[in-house]
């Protein structure tokens, strides 16, 4: 089941933020994440806050109708307008994630976007993304999304090999994601992403190469490639624990990452974050860049997280409880935390070091600065940016990114 929410202080019923949260807001981008928690089936590796129809029926929570879900999200968007008051910022990025957002009618996704346009306005050239499962869309659906204002779509491909998809409990067939890219381009989508996963039990190096070649050959301008993480409580974790399938080790993950870097670079993609490659700066996911650079975003939907001016909060997880709170005129927030300056400094290092632009060395405490000098000597940081005052990971540094970050935040 989905992971637990963090601890924190209670959220005010009206969702009000501390006054300081909007200090200097005009200089920070504002984005919205809209969470759609519904899935047709649960993938064996997934621990996201998502629900199948049977899980909702058996959850014991308040009724939660998919038919009225868009209206509920619109209510939270209106709440956001009240909370942010006269904040003049238009929305620069919108990302609809899940779950499977495209289980909702395209008109519902369009209505949620229209609410943002009405309440906040969309910045010129705003990036508007939705995730989609390859078997949840067709050309007509994609055309309706494009007409509603969406200009970027992200398909969950994961693998081009049937036996790998089976282990992951993915329901689409090989070749369908590539067809989706063509259909999205025909519908007028400017930017298309394919998500890939490497390190699935039973996957070989050749399987991974085939997935990369299929993905790049389909013509997206962005590819995300993530190492499989086996989360406790998932069906995949139980299968591995029972010995039904083997666990993939870290060395295999490293080898697969090097294969990805080689194949993607040869196909014209450039890394800009440890797990993300794009064909041009314009093709980068600007919404994710908000997260990585500590900008402001409002997360609407069950379990969604938000961050504005150093205040982070999160919504109740269950769709029924979420809908009930909004119906009663209350914030659906379950808790929040005001981040101390030190926590914000550490988070900047954690996130910005993963970017191709790196993080300023000036963020590092003395112990972290000494660790950065050692990382440079060990070939984990690029020398030219280091001399200019930035810590930028080398390819070897990317393989050891978590360890480098741990050293630099000391």
C-alpha positions as CSV (number, residue, x, y, z in Angstrom):
1,X,0.0,0.0,0.0
2,X,1.1,3.6,-0.3
3,X,3.7,4.9,2.0
4,X,2.7,6.9,5.1
5,X,2.5,10.6,5.3
6,X,5.2,12.5,7.3
7,X,4.7,13.9,10.7
8,X,4.1,17.6,11.1
9,X,2.1,20.3,12.8
10,X,-1.7,20.5,12.2
11,X,-2.8,22.3,9.1
12,X,-5.2,25.3,9.7
13,X,-8.7,24.5,8.6
14,X,-8.7,27.4,6.1
15,X,-5.3,26.4,4.8
16,X,-3.8,29.8,5.7
17,X,0.0,30.1,5.3
18,X,2.3,32.0,7.5
19,X,2.7,35.6,6.2
20,X,6.4,35.1,5.5
21,X,5.7,32.3,3.0
22,X,4.7,34.8,0.3
23,X,7.6,37.2,1.0
24,X,9.5,37.6,-2.2
25,X,7.0,35.3,-4.0
26,X,7.0,37.5,-7.2
27,X,10.5,36.4,-7.9
28,X,9.7,32.7,-7.7
29,X,8.0,30.6,-10.3
30,X,4.6,29.0,-9.4
31,X,3.5,25.6,-10.6
32,X,0.6,23.2,-9.9
33,X,0.7,19.5,-9.5
34,X,-2.7,17.8,-9.8
35,X,-2.9,14.3,-8.5
36,X,-5.3,11.7,-10.0
37,X,-5.2,8.7,-7.6
38,X,-7.0,6.1,-9.8
39,X,-5.5,3.1,-11.6
40,X,-7.1,0.3,-13.5
41,X,-4.7,-2.2,-11.8
42,X,-1.9,-1.8,-9.3
43,X,1.6,-2.4,-10.7
44,X,3.6,-4.8,-8.6
45,X,6.4,-2.3,-7.8
46,X,4.1,0.7,-7.1
47,X,3.7,2.2,-3.6
48,X,2.3,5.6,-4.8
49,X,-0.9,6.9,-3.3
50,X,-3.1,5.3,-5.9
51,X,-6.3,3.2,-5.7
52,X,-8.0,0.6,-7.9
53,X,-11.8,0.3,-7.8
54,X,-11.6,-2.7,-5.6
55,X,-9.2,-1.0,-3.1
56,X,-11.6,2.0,-2.9
57,X,-14.5,-0.3,-2.2
58,X,-12.6,-2.2,0.5
59,X,-10.9,0.8,2.1
60,X,-13.6,1.7,4.6
61,X,-13.2,5.4,3.8
62,X,-15.8,7.8,2.7
63,X,-17.3,7.3,-0.8
64,X,-15.0,8.6,-3.5
65,X,-16.4,8.9,-7.0
66,X,-14.2,9.1,-10.0
67,X,-17.1,10.8,-11.9
68,X,-17.0,13.8,-9.6
69,X,-13.2,13.9,-9.0
70,X,-12.4,16.8,-11.3
71,X,-15.0,18.9,-9.6
72,X,-13.3,18.2,-6.2
73,X,-9.9,19.2,-7.6
74,X,-11.4,22.4,-8.9
75,X,-12.6,23.2,-5.4
76,X,-9.0,22.9,-4.1
77,X,-7.8,25.1,-6.9
78,X,-10.3,27.7,-5.7
79,X,-9.1,27.2,-2.2
80,X,-5.5,27.8,-3.4
81,X,-6.7,31.1,-4.9
82,X,-8.1,32.2,-1.5
83,X,-5.0,31.1,0.4
84,X,-2.6,32.8,-2.0
85,X,-4.7,36.0,-1.9
86,X,-3.6,38.7,-4.2
87,X,-0.5,36.8,-5.3
88,X,-0.2,38.0,-8.9
89,X,1.8,35.2,-10.3
90,X,0.4,33.3,-13.2
91,X,1.0,29.5,-13.3
92,X,4.2,28.6,-15.3
93,X,3.8,24.8,-15.1
94,X,1.1,22.3,-14.6
95,X,1.7,18.6,-14.1
96,X,-1.1,16.1,-13.8
97,X,0.2,12.8,-12.3
98,X,-1.1,9.7,-10.7
99,X,-2.2,7.1,-10.8
100,X,-3.4,7.2,-14.3
101,X,-4.8,10.7,-15.1
102,X,-6.0,9.5,-18.4
103,X,-8.6,7.2,-16.8
104,X,-10.6,10.4,-16.4
105,X,-12.3,11.7,-19.5
106,X,-10.2,14.3,-21.4
107,X,-12.9,16.8,-20.6
108,X,-12.3,16.4,-16.9
109,X,-8.6,17.1,-17.3
110,X,-9.5,20.0,-19.4
111,X,-11.9,21.3,-16.7
112,X,-9.1,21.2,-14.1
113,X,-6.8,23.1,-16.4
114,X,-9.5,25.7,-17.1
115,X,-10.0,26.3,-13.4
116,X,-6.3,27.1,-13.1
117,X,-6.6,29.4,-16.1
118,X,-9.6,31.2,-14.6
119,X,-8.3,31.5,-11.1
120,X,-4.6,32.3,-11.7
121,X,-4.0,32.6,-15.4
122,X,-1.4,30.7,-17.3
123,X,2.0,32.3,-18.1
124,X,2.8,32.7,-21.8
125,X,4.3,29.5,-23.0
126,X,3.3,27.6,-19.8
127,X,4.2,23.9,-19.8
128,X,1.1,21.8,-19.3
129,X,1.9,18.1,-18.8
130,X,-0.2,15.0,-18.1
131,X,1.0,11.5,-17.5
132,X,-0.6,8.7,-19.4
133,X,-0.6,4.9,-19.6
134,X,-0.1,3.7,-23.2
135,X,-3.2,1.6,-23.1
136,X,-5.4,4.4,-21.6
137,X,-5.3,6.8,-24.6
138,X,-6.1,6.8,-28.3
139,X,-5.7,9.4,-31.1
140,X,-9.1,11.0,-30.3
141,X,-8.4,11.3,-26.6
142,X,-5.0,12.9,-27.3
143,X,-6.5,15.3,-29.7
144,X,-9.0,16.3,-27.0
145,X,-6.2,16.9,-24.5
146,X,-4.3,19.0,-26.9
147,X,-7.4,21.1,-27.7
148,X,-7.9,21.6,-23.9
149,X,-4.5,23.2,-23.7
150,X,-2.1,20.4,-22.8
151,X,1.2,20.6,-24.7
152,X,3.3,17.9,-23.1
153,X,2.5,14.2,-22.4
154,X,4.5,11.6,-20.5
155,X,4.0,7.9,-21.3
156,X,4.9,5.1,-18.9
157,X,6.8,2.8,-21.3
158,X,9.1,1.1,-18.7
159,X,10.4,-1.6,-21.1
160,X,10.2,-2.8,-24.6
161,X,10.3,-6.5,-23.5
162,X,7.2,-8.4,-22.7
163,X,8.7,-10.5,-20.0
164,X,10.0,-7.4,-18.2
165,X,6.6,-5.8,-18.5
166,X,5.1,-8.9,-17.0
167,X,7.3,-8.8,-13.9
168,X,6.3,-5.1,-13.4
169,X,2.6,-6.0,-13.9
170,X,2.3,-3.5,-16.8
171,X,-0.7,-4.1,-19.0
172,X,0.3,-2.5,-22.2
173,X,2.0,-4.5,-25.1
174,X,5.4,-3.8,-26.5
175,X,5.2,-1.3,-29.3
176,X,2.2,0.5,-27.9
177,X,4.3,3.3,-26.2
178,X,6.1,4.0,-29.5
179,X,2.8,4.2,-31.3
180,X,1.6,6.7,-28.6
181,X,4.4,9.0,-29.3
182,X,3.4,9.1,-33.0
183,X,-0.2,9.7,-32.0
184,X,0.7,12.5,-29.6
185,X,2.8,14.2,-32.3
186,X,0.0,13.9,-34.8
187,X,-2.3,15.5,-32.2
188,X,0.0,18.5,-32.0
189,X,1.9,17.8,-28.7
190,X,5.1,19.8,-28.7
191,X,6.9,17.7,-26.1
192,X,6.7,14.0,-25.4
193,X,8.4,12.0,-22.7
194,X,8.9,8.3,-22.3
195,X,9.6,6.8,-18.8
196,X,11.8,3.8,-18.6
197,X,12.8,1.5,-15.7
198,X,16.0,-0.5,-15.5
199,X,17.1,-3.3,-13.2
200,X,13.9,-5.3,-13.2
201,X,14.5,-8.9,-12.1
202,X,15.0,-11.0,-15.2
203,X,16.0,-8.1,-17.4
204,X,19.3,-8.5,-19.3
205,X,21.7,-5.9,-20.7
206,X,20.4,-6.7,-24.2
207,X,16.8,-6.2,-23.0
208,X,17.8,-2.8,-21.7
209,X,19.5,-1.8,-24.9
210,X,16.5,-2.9,-26.8
211,X,14.2,-0.7,-24.6
212,X,16.5,2.3,-25.0
213,X,16.7,1.8,-28.8
214,X,12.9,1.5,-29.1
215,X,12.4,4.6,-26.9
216,X,14.8,6.8,-28.8
217,X,13.6,5.5,-32.2
218,X,10.0,6.5,-31.4
219,X,10.9,10.2,-31.5
220,X,10.3,11.7,-28.1
221,X,12.3,14.7,-27.0
222,X,12.6,13.6,-23.4
223,X,13.4,10.3,-21.7
224,X,13.5,9.5,-18.0
225,X,15.3,6.4,-16.9
226,X,15.0,5.2,-13.3
227,X,16.5,2.3,-11.4
228,X,13.9,0.0,-10.1
229,X,13.4,0.5,-6.3
230,X,11.8,-2.4,-4.5
231,X,9.5,-0.8,-1.9
232,X,8.5,-2.7,1.2
233,X,4.8,-3.6,1.1
234,X,4.6,-4.0,-2.6
235,X,3.7,-7.2,-4.5
236,X,7.2,-7.2,-6.1
237,X,8.9,-7.1,-2.7
238,X,6.8,-10.0,-1.5
239,X,7.7,-12.0,-4.6
240,X,11.4,-11.3,-4.1
241,X,11.2,-12.2,-0.4
242,X,9.6,-15.5,-1.2
243,X,12.4,-16.3,-3.7
244,X,10.2,-16.3,-6.7
245,X,12.4,-13.8,-8.6
246,X,15.9,-12.5,-7.9
247,X,16.8,-9.1,-6.5
248,X,18.9,-7.0,-8.9
249,X,22.1,-5.7,-7.3
250,X,23.7,-2.2,-7.4
251,X,26.4,-3.2,-9.8
252,X,23.8,-4.2,-12.4
253,X,22.1,-0.8,-11.9
254,X,25.4,1.0,-12.5
255,X,26.0,-1.0,-15.7
256,X,22.5,-0.2,-16.9
257,X,23.0,3.5,-16.2
258,X,26.2,3.6,-18.2
259,X,24.4,1.8,-21.1
260,X,21.6,4.4,-20.9
261,X,24.1,7.3,-20.9
262,X,25.9,5.8,-23.9
263,X,22.7,5.0,-26.0
264,X,20.9,8.2,-25.1
265,X,23.9,10.5,-25.9
266,X,24.4,8.7,-29.2
267,X,20.7,9.3,-30.0
268,X,21.1,13.1,-29.4
269,X,19.9,13.3,-25.8
270,X,21.8,15.2,-23.1
271,X,21.4,14.6,-19.4
272,X,20.3,17.5,-17.3
273,X,19.3,15.7,-14.1
274,X,20.7,12.3,-13.0
275,X,17.7,10.4,-14.3
276,X,16.5,12.7,-17.1
277,X,17.7,13.4,-20.6
278,X,16.4,15.8,-23.2
279,X,17.1,16.6,-26.9
280,X,17.3,20.4,-26.1
281,X,16.9,22.8,-23.2
282,X,13.4,23.5,-24.4
283,X,12.5,19.8,-24.0
284,X,13.4,19.7,-20.3
285,X,10.6,19.2,-17.9
286,X,10.2,22.6,-16.4
287,X,7.8,21.5,-13.8
288,X,10.3,19.0,-12.3
289,X,12.9,21.8,-12.4
290,X,10.6,23.7,-10.0
291,X,11.0,20.9,-7.5
292,X,14.7,20.6,-8.0
293,X,15.4,24.3,-7.6
294,X,13.1,25.0,-4.6
295,X,10.5,27.1,-6.3
296,X,6.8,27.2,-5.3
297,X,4.2,24.7,-6.2
298,X,0.7,23.7,-5.0
299,X,-0.1,20.0,-5.0
300,X,-3.9,19.4,-5.4
301,X,-5.4,15.9,-4.8
302,X,-5.2,13.2,-2.1
303,X,-1.7,12.8,-0.6
304,X,-0.3,15.6,-2.8
305,X,2.5,17.7,-1.4
306,X,3.0,21.5,-1.7
307,X,5.7,24.0,-1.1
308,X,5.4,27.8,-0.9
309,X,8.1,30.0,0.5
310,X,9.7,27.4,2.8
311,X,6.4,26.0,4.0
312,X,5.6,22.4,3.0
313,X,2.3,20.7,3.5
314,X,0.5,17.5,2.4
315,X,-3.0,16.5,1.9
316,X,-5.0,13.6,3.5
317,X,-4.3,10.4,1.5
318,X,-7.7,8.9,0.9
319,X,-9.9,10.3,-1.9
320,X,-13.0,10.0,0.2
321,X,-11.5,12.0,3.1
322,X,-10.1,14.5,0.6
323,X,-13.5,15.1,-1.0
324,X,-15.2,15.3,2.4
325,X,-12.9,18.0,3.7
326,X,-13.4,20.2,0.6
327,X,-17.2,19.6,0.6
328,X,-17.2,20.9,4.2
329,X,-15.2,24.0,3.3
330,X,-12.0,22.8,5.0
331,X,-8.5,22.5,3.7
332,X,-7.7,18.9,2.9
333,X,-4.2,19.4,4.4
334,X,-3.2,16.7,6.8
335,X,-0.1,18.5,8.2
336,X,2.7,20.9,7.4
337,X,6.1,22.0,8.4
338,X,8.0,25.3,8.2
339,X,11.5,24.6,7.0
340,X,14.3,26.1,9.0
341,X,17.1,27.8,7.0
342,X,19.4,24.9,7.6
343,X,16.9,22.4,6.3
344,X,16.4,24.5,3.2
345,X,20.2,24.7,2.6
346,X,20.6,20.9,2.9
347,X,17.7,20.4,0.5
348,X,19.2,22.7,-2.0
349,X,22.4,20.6,-2.0
350,X,20.4,17.3,-2.1
351,X,18.4,18.4,-5.2
352,X,20.7,20.8,-7.1
353,X,23.7,18.5,-7.0
354,X,21.7,16.1,-9.2
355,X,21.4,18.7,-11.9
356,X,23.8,19.2,-14.8
357,X,24.3,22.8,-13.5
358,X,25.2,21.5,-10.1
359,X,25.0,23.4,-6.8
360,X,27.1,26.4,-5.6
361,X,30.0,25.5,-3.4
362,X,29.0,28.4,-1.3
363,X,26.1,26.3,0.1
364,X,28.5,23.9,1.7
365,X,29.5,23.9,5.3
366,X,33.2,23.5,6.1
367,X,33.0,19.7,6.4
368,X,31.0,19.6,3.1
369,X,33.6,21.8,1.4
370,X,36.4,19.4,2.5
371,X,34.3,16.5,1.2
372,X,33.8,18.3,-2.1
373,X,37.6,18.7,-2.4
374,X,38.0,15.0,-1.9
375,X,35.3,14.2,-4.4
376,X,37.1,16.4,-6.9
377,X,40.3,14.5,-6.3
378,X,38.5,11.2,-6.7
379,X,37.0,12.2,-10.1
380,X,33.5,12.6,-8.8
381,X,33.2,16.3,-9.6
382,X,34.0,18.2,-12.7
383,X,37.1,20.3,-12.3
384,X,36.2,23.3,-14.5
385,X,32.8,24.1,-12.8
386,X,34.5,23.4,-9.4
387,X,37.1,26.1,-10.2
388,X,34.2,28.5,-11.0
389,X,32.5,27.7,-7.7
390,X,30.1,25.0,-8.5
391,X,29.9,21.3,-7.7
392,X,28.9,19.3,-10.8
393,X,28.9,15.5,-10.9
394,X,31.0,13.6,-13.4
395,X,29.6,10.5,-15.0
396,X,31.3,8.4,-12.3
397,X,29.9,10.9,-9.7
398,X,26.4,10.3,-11.1
399,X,26.8,6.6,-10.4
400,X,27.6,7.5,-6.8
401,X,25.3,10.5,-6.5
402,X,23.7,9.4,-3.2
403,X,27.0,8.9,-1.5
404,X,28.5,12.2,-2.8
405,X,25.4,14.1,-1.6
406,X,25.7,12.5,1.9
407,X,29.3,13.7,2.2
408,X,28.6,17.2,0.9
409,X,25.6,17.9,3.3
410,X,27.8,17.3,6.4
